[in-house]
Amino acid sequence: MKGFKVQYKNSVFSGEKIELDGKCFSHCRFKDCMVVIEKGETEIDNCRIENCKLLLRGNAYTVGKIITLFTGKGPVKVLDFDEPLFEKPA
């Protein structure tokens, strides 16, 4: 957890948009969240992720495209900007 000004430990995030860059997460839980990463400058240790969507931007998006070239398939679903980030319950 060194080097990050913003650090979370044993935190629960639910139904939120969470920007990972520049932050450290230890023993956290992410539920129904939009998880956003751009540069990849983050630390995630022993966290649980449940029913979350991942949005890659900038350098992270480029790395995702490169992984797709090597594997022949995308590592994650890339969201269209017109797609709703959070689905409303019926």
Secondary structure, 3 states (H helix, E strand, C coil): CCCCCEEEECCEEECCEEECCCEEEECCEEECCEEEECCCCCEEECCEEECCEEEECHHHHHHHHHHHHHHCCCCCCCCCCCCCCCCCCC
